[in-house]
Amino acid sequence: MNYISTRDKQATPYTFSEVLLSGLAKDGGLFVPEIYPYIDFETLRQYKELTYSQLAFTIIEMFVGNSIPKDDLKTIINKSYSHNTFKDKAVTPTKQLYKNIFLQDLSLGPSLAFKDLAMQFLGNIMEYELERQDKTMTILGASSGDTVSAAEEAMKSKSRINVVMLTPKLGMSDFQKAQAGSILEDNIFNLSIDGPFDQCQDLVKEVNNDLEFKHTYHISAVNSINWGRICAQIVYYINGYLSSVNEVGEPLDVIVPSGNFGNILAGYIAKQMGLPLRKLIVATNENKVLDTLFKTGLYKQEAVTTTSSPSMDISKASNFERLLFDCLDRDAKKCSQLMKEFQNKKQIDLSNLNNQLTHNVGFQSDSSTHIDRITCIKTIYKDTKLMIDPHTAAGLHVALKNKDSDIPMLCMETAKATKFENTIKEALGKAPKRPKQFKNLESKKQRFYHINADASSIKTFIKENINI
């Protein structure tokens, strides 16, 4: 399996190992496979007999190719999805909430968020590659909530990896902020800036564009721009499908709370691989950039509104570039032009592609307000006794509006409710019971480095704190 950049299709193809450690391509594009593997229905039926680790190996191996020996890859995957890491032997169990609404539990890992499913794999496979190549790495990332703790849980105490994560001073829940700040290992550095998540993300890209600095300090990424995360997320779409339908081949709609578009992009790729998903429904909050895109074809950056679902508080979605590349028939030149236009003008008109995105590919969207999510949290608890977080509520809000659909719907849970206690108290009048390891979390010692919101300050911090 070889990889190309969304902005330079003619460049020499990259291997999985090169893509894994690079993050962004040198031209600023995102890596995608030259082709998507195909899985027929008979093979899907055979997958029903596999454990999660076995399924993960089967799928991820398709994207790794010959980069890593199969036995080594199997060991990495077994370690990533062990019972010590995920608290259910099914790893991503699926619950039937209503006749046609299913919920896939993706939050049984150490940070209580869906991002553990990809991040645990990414941490272990990066450590393996760095050992094999005798290299060190500086992970530079941005987060509006759950990515930071998931990344740091996966990378902490790994001797060849330093983690530098940018987060906004305002917007994260108290739990999210304390969860990140209380990870005190010597290789973890939390940088806090005045500004929204999008500014954090822009600064990460700006630092990456300094190729000399990037090379000197071995800068890479664990945000969903890293292909290693996307290929690991494909696994739970296949697992969720097999857990939700009666017979392989039946259609299934998926509903995914979306911020940076990495989660539902994995669903799109699973569909390209042959998984019979019908609609790919994007659920947003008050920040409607993706909802506007799929309803009108206008991709427009707006000012970010801080909401009760902070991981979705974005004004642009980095992973959309991968979908755009495919919809442009993989015309890298055109994709590069459009992304540069978006960077300069803060909007691009894709209405000529809208029919392809919605009818041919199957994307739809809907949004929610804070009151919508509060109401949904109340409804789900009343009907099922299950406490859901406000991001998951954004997805289930859309599902409940379509409760009479003849096609089953699979909603992706994104995090445990305990990470958003204030919102749960507002909805239900009580807080979720915390897991033992997170009791009194906010009172634990925390470490954040407050820096100016500019690339030079980030580079100075790295120079002063990272040994190369």
C-alpha positions in Angstrom: 0.0 0.0 0.0 1.4 3.4 -1.1 0.3 6.9 -0.2 0.0 10.2 -2.0 -0.6 13.8 -1.0 -3.9 15.5 -1.7 -1.9 18.4 -3.1 0.8 16.7 -5.1 -0.4 13.5 -6.7 2.8 13.2 -8.9 5.2 13.0 -6.0 7.1 9.8 -5.2 4.6 7.6 -3.3 5.1 7.2 0.4 5.0 4.0 2.5 2.8 3.6 5.6 5.8 4.0 7.9 6.8 7.3 6.2 3.2 8.6 6.4 2.9 7.6 10.1 5.9 9.6 11.2 5.4 12.6 8.9 1.8 13.7 9.8 1.4 16.4 7.1 2.9 16.1 3.7 5.7 18.5 2.8 3.4 20.4 0.4 0.9 20.9 3.2 -1.5 18.3 1.9 -2.9 15.2 3.7 -1.8 11.7 3.0 -4.3 9.2 1.4 -3.9 5.7 0.1 -3.4 5.4 -3.7 -6.4 3.1 -3.7 -8.9 1.9 -1.1 -9.0 -1.9 -0.5 -12.3 -3.6 -1.3 -14.2 -6.0 1.0 -17.0 -8.1 -0.4 -20.1 -9.3 1.5 -18.8 -12.9 1.9 -15.6 -11.6 3.6 -17.7 -9.3 5.8 -19.7 -12.3 7.0 -16.5 -14.0 8.0 -15.5 -10.9 10.0 -18.4 -11.5 12.3 -16.5 -14.3 13.9 -13.4 -12.2 14.8 -12.6 -10.5 18.0 -12.0 -6.7 17.9 -8.2 -7.2 17.9 -8.4 -9.7 15.1 -10.7 -7.5 13.1 -8.3 -4.5 13.7 -5.4 -6.5 12.5 -7.2 -7.7 9.3 -8.3 -4.1 8.4 -5.2 -2.2 9.4 -2.9 -4.7 7.7 -4.5 -3.7 4.4 -3.2 -0.1 4.9 0.2 -1.0 6.4 1.2 -3.3 3.5 4.8 -4.5 3.7 6.0 -1.6 5.9 5.8 -3.7 9.1 6.2 -7.5 9.6 2.8 -9.1 10.2 3.7 -10.7 13.5 5.0 -7.3 14.8 1.8 -5.5 13.7 -0.3 -8.2 15.4 1.6 -7.7 18.7 1.1 -3.9 18.5 -2.6 -4.3 17.8 -3.1 -6.9 20.6 -1.4 -4.5 23.0 -3.5 -1.6 21.9 -6.8 -3.3 22.4 -6.1 -5.4 25.4 -8.4 -5.8 28.4 -6.0 -3.7 30.4 -6.7 -0.8 28.1 -10.4 -1.1 27.2 -12.9 -2.1 29.8 -15.1 -4.4 27.7 -13.9 -7.5 25.8 -16.0 -6.3 22.8 -14.0 -3.0 22.9 -16.8 -1.1 21.1 -20.0 -2.7 22.2 -23.3 -1.7 20.6 -26.5 -1.1 22.5 -30.0 -1.0 20.9 -31.8 2.1 22.4 -34.9 2.0 20.3 -36.3 -0.2 17.5 -34.1 1.4 14.9 -31.6 3.4 16.9 -28.3 1.8 18.0 -25.5 3.4 20.0 -21.9 2.2 19.7 -19.9 2.7 22.9 -16.5 4.1 21.9 -15.5 5.5 25.2 -14.2 2.6 27.3 -10.5 3.5 27.0 -8.2 5.4 29.5 -9.4 8.9 28.6 -13.1 8.0 28.4 -13.3 9.3 24.8 -13.6 7.7 21.3 -10.1 9.0 20.4 -8.5 6.3 22.6 -9.4 3.8 19.9 -7.0 5.3 17.4 -4.6 7.0 19.8 -3.6 3.8 21.7 -2.7 2.2 18.4 -0.9 5.3 17.2 1.2 5.5 20.4 2.3 1.9 20.2 3.0 1.8 16.5 4.9 5.1 16.6 7.0 3.8 19.5 7.7 0.7 17.5 8.8 2.6 14.4 11.0 5.0 16.3 12.8 2.2 18.0 13.2 0.4 14.7 14.6 3.5 13.0 16.5 4.7 16.1 14.8 8.1 16.0 13.0 10.5 18.4 9.9 12.6 17.7 8.1 15.7 18.9 4.4 15.4 18.6 2.8 18.8 18.0 -0.9 18.9 18.2 -4.0 21.0 18.9 -7.1 20.1 20.8 -10.4 21.6 21.9 -11.1 18.8 24.4 -10.6 15.1 24.2 -7.6 14.7 21.8 -5.2 16.2 24.3 -5.8 13.7 27.1 -6.2 10.7 24.7 -2.9 11.6 23.0 -1.1 12.1 26.3 -2.5 8.9 27.8 -1.2 7.0 24.8 2.2 8.7 24.6 3.2 9.3 28.2 6.4 7.8 29.4 7.5 6.8 25.9 11.1 7.7 25.9 11.5 8.5 22.2 8.4 10.8 22.1 7.8 14.3 23.4 4.2 15.6 23.3 3.4 19.3 22.9 -0.3 20.0 22.8 -2.0 23.4 22.2 -5.3 24.1 23.8 -7.5 27.2 24.2 -7.6 28.7 27.7 -11.4 28.8 27.5 -13.9 26.3 26.1 -12.8 22.9 27.5 -14.8 21.5 30.4 -13.3 21.5 33.9 -12.9 17.8 33.7 -11.2 17.9 30.3 -8.7 20.6 31.4 -7.9 18.8 34.6 -7.5 15.5 32.8 -4.9 16.9 30.5 -3.1 19.2 33.0 -2.7 16.4 35.6 -0.7 14.2 33.3 2.7 15.2 34.6 5.2 12.9 32.9 8.4 14.6 31.8 7.6 14.1 28.1 4.2 15.9 28.2 3.9 19.7 27.6 0.5 21.4 27.6 0.6 24.8 26.1 -2.4 27.1 26.7 -3.2 30.1 24.4 -5.7 32.9 24.2 -7.8 32.0 21.2 -10.1 29.2 19.9 -9.2 25.7 18.8 -9.0 26.8 15.1 -6.2 29.2 16.0 -4.3 26.4 17.8 -4.7 24.2 14.7 -3.5 27.0 12.4 -0.4 27.5 14.6 0.4 23.8 14.4 0.2 24.0 10.6 2.3 27.1 10.6 5.1 25.5 12.6 4.9 22.4 10.3 5.4 24.7 7.3 8.8 25.6 8.6 10.4 22.6 7.0 13.9 23.2 8.5 12.5 23.5 12.0 10.2 20.5 11.5 13.2 18.4 10.4 15.5 19.6 13.2 13.0 18.8 16.0 11.4 15.8 14.3 7.9 17.3 14.4 4.9 15.0 13.7 1.2 15.0 14.4 -1.4 12.8 16.2 -4.4 14.9 15.3 -6.7 13.2 12.8 -4.6 14.6 10.0 -2.3 11.6 10.8 -3.4 8.7 8.6 -2.6 6.2 11.3 -5.6 7.5 13.3 -8.0 7.3 10.4 -7.2 3.7 9.4 -7.6 2.6 13.1 -11.1 4.3 13.2 -12.3 2.4 10.1 -12.3 -0.7 12.2 -15.1 0.3 14.6 -17.4 1.2 11.7 -17.1 -2.3 10.3 -17.5 -3.7 13.8 -20.5 -1.5 14.5 -22.2 -2.4 11.2 -21.8 -6.1 11.9 -23.3 -5.6 15.4 -26.4 -3.6 14.1 -27.8 -5.5 11.1 -29.4 -8.8 10.9 -27.8 -9.8 7.5 -24.7 -8.5 5.8 -25.8 -6.4 2.9 -28.6 -4.6 4.7 -28.3 -0.8 4.6 -27.3 1.1 7.7 -27.2 4.9 8.4 -24.5 6.3 10.7 -24.8 9.5 12.7 -21.6 11.0 13.9 -21.0 14.1 16.0 -18.4 16.0 14.0 -15.8 18.6 14.6 -12.6 18.1 12.6 -14.3 15.5 10.3 -11.8 12.7 11.1 -14.4 10.3 12.7 -17.0 10.4 9.9 -14.2 10.4 7.3 -13.3 6.9 8.5 -16.9 5.9 8.0 -16.8 7.3 4.4 -13.7 5.3 3.7 -15.3 2.2 5.1 -18.2 2.8 2.7 -15.7 3.1 -0.2 -14.3 -0.2 0.9 -17.6 -1.9 0.4 -19.4 -1.5 3.8 -23.1 -1.1 3.0 -23.6 2.2 4.7 -26.4 4.3 3.2 -26.3 7.8 4.7 -23.3 9.4 6.5 -25.0 11.9 8.7 -22.9 14.7 10.2 -24.3 16.1 13.5 -23.0 19.6 14.4 -23.7 22.0 17.2 -24.1 25.8 16.9 -20.9 25.9 14.9 -22.5 25.0 11.6 -19.7 25.0 9.0 -20.2 21.4 8.1 -24.0 21.6 8.2 -23.9 24.6 5.9 -21.5 22.8 3.6 -23.7 19.7 3.1 -26.9 21.7 2.8 -25.7 24.5 0.5 -22.3 23.6 -0.9 -20.7 26.6 0.6 -17.6 25.8 2.8 -17.3 29.0 4.8 -15.2 29.7 7.9 -17.2 31.5 10.6 -16.3 32.9 14.1 -16.4 30.1 16.7 -19.1 30.0 19.3 -18.2 28.4 22.6 -20.7 25.7 23.4 -21.5 22.9 25.8 -20.1 20.5 23.2 -16.5 22.0 23.0 -14.9 19.2 20.9 -17.2 20.3 18.0 -16.4 24.1 18.4 -14.6 24.5 15.0 -14.9 26.8 12.1 -13.1 24.6 9.6 -12.6 20.8 9.4 -9.1 19.7 8.5 -10.1 16.2 7.2 -12.6 17.6 4.7 -9.6 18.0 2.4 -9.4 14.2 2.0 -13.0 14.0 1.0 -12.7 17.0 -1.4 -9.7 15.3 -3.1 -11.8 12.2 -3.8 -14.8 14.3 -5.1 -12.4 16.1 -7.4 -11.5 12.8 -9.0 -8.2 13.0 -7.1 -7.1 16.1 -9.0 -4.3 17.3 -6.6 -3.7 20.5 -8.5 -7.4 21.5 -8.2 -7.5 20.4 -4.6 -4.5 22.5 -3.8 -5.9 25.5 -5.5 -9.2 25.3 -3.6 -7.5 24.8 -0.2 -5.3 27.9 -0.9 -8.4 29.8 -1.9 -10.1 28.8 1.3 -7.1 29.8 3.3 -7.0 33.3 1.7 -10.8 34.0 1.4 -12.1 31.9 4.2 -14.7 30.3 1.9 -15.0 28.3 -1.2 -18.1 27.6 -3.3 -18.5 23.8 -3.8 -22.1 23.9 -4.9 -21.1 22.1 -8.2 -20.0 19.1 -6.0 -23.0 19.2 -3.7 -25.1 16.7 -5.6 -22.1 14.3 -5.6 -21.5 14.8 -1.9 -25.1 14.2 -0.8 -26.6 11.9 -3.4 -23.7 9.9 -4.7 -21.5 9.7 -1.6 -24.4 9.9 0.9 -23.5 12.8 3.2 -26.3 14.6 5.1 -26.2 16.9 8.0 -28.1 18.5 10.8 -27.4 20.8 13.8 -28.4 21.1 17.4 -28.6 23.9 20.0 -27.8 23.6 23.7 -31.5 23.2 24.5 -31.7 20.4 21.9 -28.9 18.6 23.6 -30.2 19.1 27.1 -33.6 17.8 25.9 -32.0 14.8 24.3 -30.0 13.9 27.4 -33.2 14.0 29.4 -35.1 11.9 26.8 -32.4 9.2 26.6 -32.1 9.0 30.3 -35.8 8.7 30.8 -36.2 6.0 28.2 -33.0 4.0 28.7 -31.5 5.1 32.0 -28.3 5.8 30.1 -26.4 9.1 30.7 -24.9 10.5 27.5 -22.5 13.4 27.0 -23.5 16.5 25.1 -21.6 15.5 21.9 -23.3 12.2 21.7 -26.5 14.0 22.4 -25.9 16.1 19.2 -26.0 12.8 17.3 -28.9 11.2 19.1 -30.9 14.4 18.7 -30.7 13.9 14.9 -31.6 10.2 15.3 -34.6 10.9 17.4 -35.9 13.3 14.7 -35.7 10.3 12.3 -37.1 7.7 14.7 -39.6 6.4 12.2 -37.0 5.5 9.5 -37.2 2.1 8.1 -33.4 2.0 7.9 -31.5 1.3 11.2 -29.3 4.1 12.5 -26.0 3.7 14.3 -25.0 6.6 16.5 -21.4 7.0 17.5 -20.9 7.8 21.2 -18.0 10.2 21.6 -17.2 10.4 25.3 -18.5 9.5 28.8 -21.0 11.8 30.4 -18.7 12.3 33.4 -16.4 14.5 31.3 -19.2 17.1 31.1 -20.7 17.2 34.6 -22.1 20.7 34.5 -24.2 20.0 31.4 -25.4 16.7 32.9 -26.4 18.4 36.1 -28.3 21.0 34.1 -30.2 18.3 32.2 -30.8 15.7 35.0 -30.2 17.5 38.3 -27.4 15.2 39.2 -23.8 14.3 38.1 -22.8 11.0 36.6 -20.9 8.7 39.0 -17.2 9.1 38.3 -14.8 6.1 37.7 -12.5 5.6 40.7 -9.4 6.9 39.0 -11.0 10.3 38.2 -12.4 11.1 41.7 -11.2 14.5 42.9 -9.5 15.0 39.5 -9.8 18.8 39.6 -7.9 19.0 42.9 -4.8 17.2 41.5 -1.7 19.1 40.6 -1.9 20.5 37.1 0.7 21.9 34.7 0.1 24.2 31.8 2.5 26.6 30.1 0.8 29.8 29.0 2.3 31.2 25.8 1.6 33.8 23.2 -0.6 32.7 20.3 2.1 32.9 17.6 4.3 30.3 15.9 7.5 31.9 17.0 6.5 31.5 20.7 5.8 27.8 20.1 9.1 27.2 18.3 11.0 29.0 21.1 9.3 26.8 23.7 10.2 23.7 21.8 13.8 24.8 21.4 14.1 25.5 25.2 12.4 22.4 26.4 12.9 19.6 23.9 16.2 17.7 23.7 17.1 16.5 20.3 
